[in-house]
Every structure is written in C-alpha cells, then in structure tokens.
Amino acid sequence: MRFKVAALQFTVIAVSLILATAANARTINLVGFGDSLMAGYQLPPGDGFPEKLQAALKAKGLDVAIANAGVSGDTTTGGLARIDWSVPDGTDGVILELGANDALRGIPPEESAKNLDQMITRLKERGIAVLLAGIIAPPNMGADYAARFNPIYQKLSEKHGLPLYAFFLDGVALEAGLKLDDGMHPNTKGVDVMVEKMEPAVTNFVETISSVKK
C-alpha cells in the first residue's frame, strides 16, 4: 500500500514538473527585417532566408518562429517608415538587414546611419532585441564611399550594445554559382550558405533572448 502511495505521489510531482516546464516554455518570435536579400527575391516559396533559418533552428531543437518582413528595393529610409507596423507587438527580436540599396544608389552613408540608428532606437524602446546584419558597399562606389559606409554597422553595434553579424552575404558575394543571374541576389544554394554561416550567431541571439524572458 505504501509503495502505491509513494508511486502515486511521484507521478503527481512528475506531472506537475512537466506542466510547469511546458507553461514556462514558449516560442521565440523573430522578424527578419530587410530588403530583397531578406525577402527571397525570385526564389520559390519557402526558400527565403527567414524560412530556411527557422527550419535550421528548429532542427537544433529551438522553438523559434521567424516572420519574413523583407521588401525588395527597400532602403533604410523605407525601412524607417515601416518599422513600427512591420514589426508587430509580441516580437522578441529582429534581424535587421538594410543598407544594400542605399549603397547601390549612392545615398550618403551618414543618412543611412541615421536611419538605422532611429530604427534600432524604436525597437529598443519597445523592448525588442536587435541582431544587426552588416552590408559592404560594392567596389564600384569607390574607396571614399566605402570608407564612410562600411563602418556604419560596427559603430551602431558599439553604440547600442548590439550583436553584429558583420556581412550578411558572407560566403556568397564572391561566388557566382551561389547567386542568381543578376549577380547580386543569392540563389537557393546561396541562401543555404548564408543560413549555415549565420546560424551560430542567431542561435546565440535566441538563447540570450530566452534567458532574459525567463
């Protein structure tokens, strides 16, 4: 009889612990906020960076949902105009990737930096964590432009205390076989490389968010 009572008590305790763990666990909601590089320009549905990154993280056992808020052709000015409504309430973190179109259009780097700074500030005011993804100016813009543009992301990372992934197209930018025929956007294999390279940084980002949200 005593054995049965002890077994019953053990079962009750075990179930309580399981239920408590389940109650505390919740999905970490991220938003991939950027331009065509984030949106999945000319790629089949499900082959964009946010979707493939989410699958990679889930394969590691992380309970993460990543919404794709990439808009092809978007500049930092466009991003600033839509940051409030494109990132919904309940978002835990944002992967912020913008600036490539600014560089292609020769927009003054100081303007790009100001826009990114304001986006980061607005997200932080809402209690939303930010992982900043850097961009490098194309060579045809010249050394002077690159010297003004390329340091933007490191400076913003230091100013706001943000994690920084230095170059969003790392491993893809110089590989023709990983890009579409336009020579700028990643193809499906290119996205796979981007996800593989950036996944450790995003895993750390998610784990940091999880520890804060407990």
Buried (B, 14 or more C-beta within 10 A) or exposed (E): EEEEEEEEEEEEEEEEEEEEEEEEEEEBBBBBBBBBBBBBBEBEEEBBBBBBBBEBBEEEEBEBBBBBBBBBEBBBBBBBBBBEEBBEEEBBBBBBBBBBBBBBEEBEBEEBBBBBBBBBEBBBEEEBBBBBBBBBBBEEBEEEBBEBBBEBBEEBBEEBEBBBBBBBBBBBBEEEEBBBEEEBBBBBBBBBBBBEBBBEBBBEBBEBBBEEEE
